[in-house]
Amino acid sequence: MAGLIELFKKLLGISDLEARISELSQKVDNLEKVVKSKRVAKKETWVEEKKEVLKALTGRMTTNQLAKKLGQSRSWTSTVLNKLQREGKVVEAEKRGKKVLYSKK
């Protein structure tokens, strides 16, 4: 009876499907591990980037001034400043027209 079941599986291509499903399941597990490790690495990177910005922020500075001081793009600097602002570590100290001056809290 078991031989007959195996014969039907082979004829229907189910044996190959079971092997393929098992293989794909392993790949999904591996990808989940990679994604999880990247999330941890990304969190660590944000911590370092925020420390870098806080260290460079002396007095009142615009995003552009800070970006030049750090050698980073204005958009990157703005993103990090916004995160720091949401965390309450940086405040908008002053506005001059369109320019915003940031300082440590």
N, C-alpha and C positions, 0 to 999 in steps of 0.2 A: 504493500500500500504506500509506504514512504517513497519507494522508487517511482511509483506512478505520479505522486504529487510533485516530485522533483522533475519528472518528465514534462508535466503540464506547465510548471513554472518556467522551464527552459523553453518550451514551445511558445509560451506567451511572452517571454522576455522579462518575466518578473524577477528572476534571479539577478539579472543585470541591473534592474531598477533598484532592488534592495541594496545591492553593493554601491550603486551610485548615490542613493539616499544616505547611506552610512558615511560615505566619503564627503558628501556635501555637509552633513551634520558636523563632522570634524572640522571642516573649513569654517563653518559659521562659529563654532566654539573658539577657534583660533582668532578669528576676526574680532569677536567680542572681547577677548583678552587684550588684543592690540588697542582697540578703542578705549578700553578702561585704562590702560597704561598711558595712552596719549592724553586722556583727561587729567590724570595725575600730573603728568609733565607740564601740561598747559597751566594748571593751577600754580605749580612751582615757578613757571616762567612769569606769570602775572605778579607773583609776590616779588620776584627780583626786579621786574620792570617798575613796579610801584616804588620800591625802595630807591631805585636809581633816580626816578623823577623827584621824589621827596628830598633826596640828598642834593640834587641840582637846583631845587627851587629855593632861591635865596631872596628874601625881601618880596617885593611885588613884581611879578613878571607876566608878560603876555605868553600865549601859547607859542607864538612865533619865536620870541626870545628864548624860551625854554628849549624849543626844538633845535634851534641853532646851537645852543650850549651843549645839548646832548648829542648833536650830530644825527638826529632822527627827523623823520618827516613831521610836518605840522599835524597831519591827521592821526598818526600814531600817538603823538604827544597829547593831542586833544582827547583821544580815547582813554588814555591812562589817567589824565587829569579828571575826566568825568567820573571814572571809577573811584578815584580818590575823593572826589567831591561827594559822591553818594555814600561813601564810608565815613564822611565827616572829618577827613584828614586835611582837606584843602577847601578854601572858601574863595568866592569871588570878592576880592578886596575892594575893587573899584572898577567903574566902567568909564571909558573915555571914548565917546562916540560908539563905534562898532567894536573897539578894542576892549577886552576884559583883562584885568590884571588879577592874577591869582596869588594867593599866599597860603602858607601853612596855617592851620588852625591852632 
